């Protein structure tokens, strides 16, 4: 028993001490404990929130939702700009790019935007809070919870160990997609009068699927080539993106193909 406890302590210390010393001092990065507590609280909220709201009146929250979604559009635009410009200035390769662990201006700039991208995943947990407060429990699906919860830990590990390199491609594409996604949510928060202007929801899902295909191709390429970026991270990204791709394809089929057929019949 003592040996098992000792090995657990050694593993935990390895997690703490093997990270990037540049990002370790930044909020929520050094230890996995804070992000684990955030995820645990999130899952409790998902499990207990609907029952707490059952006897309460739903909240419209139009002004907070509009403010939140516009803020996320601004943050996503900033992150996309930083990922794109920093990668161009640093002559990043879109096929194989190791992490720049130096304290150079561009190295630190890329690490900072990776941290902001991770922190945006913490903020995005509010998506679920708003759905529960508005009694839209049917939208809190497995896909929704899995996506939000897993991205939190994925990007904690990214900022902790590989803030830059190949990881920039995932952050840049995801930030680009989120500009349109939160723009859509901002319009939807204005109420029923905007429904006629939201015909492009299907194309937003197609854009998300294209993003996953691009990331899968990008990460898998380096599994078959010599690239000084950890294979473990590329493998994890590839497998994770495949899981999202399958879940989003299922969502697309159920919503836009089977759902349309059922309406016609």
C-alpha positions as a printed NumPy array, in Angstrom:
array([[  0.   ,   0.   ,   0.   ],
       [  2.819,   2.353,   0.922],
       [  4.534,   1.575,  -2.37 ],
       [  1.362,   2.389,  -4.335],
       [  0.94 ,   5.662,  -2.444],
       [  4.59 ,   6.523,  -3.021],
       [  4.285,   5.837,  -6.756],
       [  1.144,   7.99 ,  -6.889],
       [  2.983,  10.842,  -5.186],
       [  5.928,  10.46 ,  -7.544],
       [  3.6  ,  10.534, -10.558],
       [  1.798,  13.61 ,  -9.243],
       [  5.132,  15.355,  -8.639],
       [  6.177,  14.444, -12.169],
       [  2.969,  16.052, -13.503],
       [  3.758,  19.218, -11.553],
       [  7.45 ,  19.496, -12.326],
       [  7.652,  18.345, -15.976],
       [  5.633,  21.226, -17.393],
       [  6.829,  24.29 , -19.267],
       [  8.421,  26.609, -16.663],
       [  7.222,  29.638, -18.648],
       [  3.53 ,  28.796, -18.233],
       [  3.631,  27.151, -14.767],
       [  3.216,  30.494, -12.905],
       [  0.125,  31.417, -14.924],
       [ -3.4  ,  30.962, -13.461],
       [ -4.765,  27.378, -13.354],
       [ -1.697,  25.842, -15.028],
       [  0.821,  24.478, -12.482],
       [ -1.399,  21.884, -10.809],
       [ -4.252,  19.795, -12.257],
       [ -6.232,  20.289,  -9.026],
       [ -7.945,  23.624,  -9.904],
       [ -9.051,  22.449, -13.359],
       [-10.228,  19.136, -11.855],
       [-12.34 ,  21.032,  -9.319],
       [-13.793,  23.183, -12.107],
       [-14.683,  20.09 , -14.142],
       [-16.173,  18.332, -11.104],
       [-18.306,  21.395, -10.296],
       [-19.401,  21.536, -13.928],
       [-20.508,  17.892, -13.925],
       [-22.391,  18.383, -10.638],
       [-24.136,  21.381, -12.189],
       [-25.096,  19.322, -15.246],
       [-26.449,  16.531, -13.039],
       [-28.272,  18.637, -10.429],
       [-29.067,  21.88 , -12.255],
       [-32.196,  20.703, -14.103],
       [-33.816,  19.354, -10.922],
       [-33.017,  22.624,  -9.113],
       [-34.717,  24.555, -11.928],
       [-37.771,  22.283, -12.107],
       [-39.833,  24.304,  -9.639],
       [-38.462,  27.634, -10.801],
       [-39.47 ,  29.86 , -13.686],
       [-37.139,  29.809, -16.681],
       [-34.947,  32.85 , -17.2  ],
       [-34.866,  34.655, -20.555],
       [-31.435,  36.238, -19.965],
       [-31.469,  38.033, -23.326],
       [-29.183,  40.896, -22.279],
       [-26.616,  38.672, -20.468],
       [-26.651,  36.198, -23.366],
       [-26.101,  38.903, -25.96 ],
       [-23.27 ,  40.42 , -23.921],
       [-21.658,  37.03 , -23.316],
       [-21.856,  35.922, -26.943],
       [-20.514,  39.208, -28.299],
       [-17.655,  39.029, -25.772],
       [-16.877,  35.499, -27.001],
       [-16.888,  36.727, -30.61 ],
       [-14.35 ,  39.4  , -29.608],
       [-12.187,  36.925, -27.67 ],
       [-12.291,  34.361, -30.497],
       [-11.329,  37.056, -33.019],
       [ -8.408,  38.141, -30.835],
       [ -7.16 ,  34.562, -30.424],
       [ -7.484,  33.775, -34.132],
       [ -5.52 ,  36.926, -34.958],
       [ -2.793,  36.089, -32.429],
       [ -2.453,  32.46 , -33.57 ],
       [ -2.321,  33.468, -37.218],
       [ -0.004,  36.489, -36.954],
       [  2.398,  34.897, -34.459],
       [  2.7  ,  31.714, -36.536],
       [  3.372,  33.761, -39.687],
       [  5.934,  36.033, -38.007],
       [  7.699,  33.023, -36.491],
       [  7.676,  31.183, -39.842],
       [  5.717,  28.248, -38.422],
       [  5.422,  25.175, -40.592],
       [  1.873,  23.949, -41.154],
       [  3.214,  20.392, -41.56 ],
       [  5.687,  20.004, -38.701],
       [  6.282,  22.579, -35.982],
       [  8.083,  21.881, -32.692],
       [  7.349,  23.97 , -29.615],
       [  9.476,  27.079, -29.141],
       [ 10.295,  26.84 , -25.421],
       [ 12.448,  29.979, -25.488],
       [ 11.544,  33.242, -23.812],
       [ 11.777,  35.091, -27.106],
       [  9.099,  37.635, -27.919],
       [  7.326,  35.356, -30.427],
       [  7.767,  32.253, -28.258],
       [  6.107,  33.976, -25.308],
       [  3.436,  35.504, -27.526],
       [  2.411,  32.058, -28.783],
       [  2.434,  30.627, -25.242],
       [  0.2  ,  33.497, -24.048],
       [ -2.434,  32.98 , -26.738],
       [ -2.409,  29.237, -25.966],
       [ -3.176,  30.145, -22.343],
       [ -6.011,  32.441, -23.422],
       [ -7.4  ,  29.652, -25.578],
       [ -7.327,  27.298, -22.591],
       [ -8.989,  29.925, -20.406],
       [-11.674,  30.447, -23.056],
       [-12.615,  26.795, -22.515],
       [-13.21 ,  27.596, -18.848],
       [-15.423,  30.533, -19.827],
       [-17.327,  28.416, -22.362],
       [-18.703,  26.252, -19.543],
       [-21.167,  29.133, -19.14 ],
       [-22.823,  27.868, -22.35 ],
       [-24.24 ,  25.008, -20.293],
       [-25.154,  27.232, -17.338],
       [-27.252,  29.444, -19.62 ],
       [-29.009,  26.423, -21.159],
       [-29.959,  25.061, -17.732],
       [-31.15 ,  28.437, -16.435],
       [-33.303,  28.8  , -19.572],
       [-34.656,  25.241, -19.119],
       [-33.276,  24.06 , -22.447],
       [-32.203,  20.752, -20.968],
       [-32.741,  18.922, -24.27 ],
       [-29.717,  20.792, -25.633],
       [-27.448,  19.6  , -22.815],
       [-26.651,  16.389, -24.691],
       [-23.791,  13.947, -24.237],
       [-22.041,  15.651, -27.158],
       [-22.41 ,  19.057, -25.493],
       [-21.079,  17.944, -22.095],
       [-18.331,  15.727, -23.544],
       [-17.093,  18.502, -25.819],
       [-17.019,  21.192, -23.133],
       [-15.571,  19.023, -20.378],
       [-12.893,  17.292, -22.447],
       [-11.636,  20.484, -24.118],
       [-10.959,  21.88 , -20.653],
       [ -8.49 ,  19.118, -19.768],
       [ -7.055,  18.787, -23.261],
       [ -6.011,  22.404, -23.319],
       [ -4.813,  22.426, -19.729],
       [ -2.328,  19.723, -20.74 ],
       [ -1.527,  21.651, -23.913],
       [ -0.645,  24.85 , -22.04 ],
       [  1.147,  22.906, -19.308],
       [  3.427,  20.932, -21.641],
       [  3.247,  22.082, -25.289],
       [  2.126,  25.747, -25.487],
       [  2.747,  26.239, -29.181],
       [  4.188,  24.069, -31.913],
       [  1.649,  21.852, -33.657],
       [ -0.988,  22.832, -31.079],
       [ -1.335,  26.303, -32.605],
       [ -3.207,  24.842, -35.605],
       [ -5.998,  23.444, -33.415],
       [ -6.397,  26.716, -31.523],
       [ -6.332,  28.835, -34.668],
       [ -8.988,  26.794, -36.498],
       [-11.221,  26.461, -33.45 ],
       [-11.043,  30.205, -32.739],
       [-11.989,  30.938, -36.356],
       [-15.028,  28.644, -36.173],
       [-16.078,  30.141, -32.831],
       [-16.236,  33.638, -34.313],
       [-19.158,  32.445, -36.437],
       [-20.612,  30.137, -33.8  ],
       [-20.893,  32.799, -31.117],
       [-22.026,  35.286, -33.751],
       [-24.883,  32.893, -34.485],
       [-25.678,  32.57 , -30.766],
       [-25.639,  36.373, -30.378],
       [-28.228,  36.744, -33.142],
       [-30.325,  33.892, -31.735],
       [-30.347,  35.566, -28.296],
       [-32.261,  38.522, -29.787],
       [-35.401,  36.406, -29.907],
       [-37.871,  34.93 , -32.434],
       [-37.717,  37.943, -34.757],
       [-34.191,  36.868, -35.747],
       [-35.189,  33.306, -36.698],
       [-35.524,  34.126, -40.387],
       [-31.906,  35.3  , -40.413],
       [-30.526,  32.079, -38.887],
       [-30.974,  29.842, -41.941],
       [-27.228,  29.175, -41.981],
       [-27.102,  27.005, -38.853],
       [-26.604,  23.878, -40.997],
       [-23.586,  25.442, -42.67 ],
       [-22.127,  26.266, -39.268],
       [-22.214,  22.546, -38.431],
       [-20.563,  21.773, -41.79 ],
       [-17.839,  24.301, -40.935],
       [-17.263,  22.517, -37.61 ],
       [-17.001,  19.171, -39.408],
       [-14.487,  20.61 , -41.888],
       [-12.471,  21.869, -38.93 ],
       [-12.315,  18.359, -37.433],
       [-11.255,  16.81 , -40.745],
       [ -8.468,  19.395, -41.137],
       [ -7.215,  18.831, -37.578],
       [ -7.321,  15.037, -37.988],
       [ -5.286,  15.283, -41.207],
       [ -2.855,  17.712, -39.609],
       [ -2.203,  15.589, -36.503],
       [ -2.089,  12.236, -38.324],
       [  0.469,  13.486, -40.869],
       [  3.108,  13.753, -38.167],
       [  2.475,  10.236, -36.905],
       [  4.076,   8.982, -40.133],
       [  6.879,  11.54 , -40.445],
       [  9.835,  12.57 , -38.332],
       [  8.741,  15.677, -36.436],
       [ 10.182,  16.946, -33.13 ],
       [  6.743,  17.329, -31.566],
       [  5.627,  14.684, -29.023],
       [  3.908,  11.768, -30.791],
       [  1.807,  11.215, -27.671],
       [  0.126,  14.593, -28.095],
       [ -0.406,  14.117, -31.834],
       [ -1.938,  10.681, -31.19 ],
       [ -4.185,  12.056, -28.434],
       [ -5.364,  14.922, -30.675],
       [ -6.028,  12.542, -33.567],
       [ -8.086,  10.085, -31.483],
       [ -9.956,  12.883, -29.728],
       [-10.835,  14.605, -32.99 ],
       [-12.108,  11.308, -34.411],
       [-14.462,  11.019, -31.432],
       [-15.768,  14.556, -32.019],
       [-16.09 ,  13.942, -35.747],
       [-18.219,  10.846, -35.193],
       [-20.435,  12.595, -32.633],
       [-20.93 ,  15.679, -34.811],
       [-21.667,  13.519, -37.875],
       [-24.326,  11.715, -35.837],
       [-25.743,  15.085, -34.756],
       [-25.739,  16.312, -38.366],
       [-27.539,  13.198, -39.581],
       [-30.178,  13.282, -36.825],
       [-30.818,  17.025, -37.169],
       [-30.565,  17.784, -40.869],
       [-31.179,  14.487, -42.672],
       [-33.387,  12.234, -40.552],
       [-35.127,  15.233, -38.967],
       [-35.955,  16.653, -42.405],
       [-37.294,  13.291, -43.599],
       [-39.541,  13.002, -40.556],
       [-40.969,  16.487, -41.211],
       [-41.762,  15.534, -44.791],
       [-43.615,  12.44 , -43.668]])
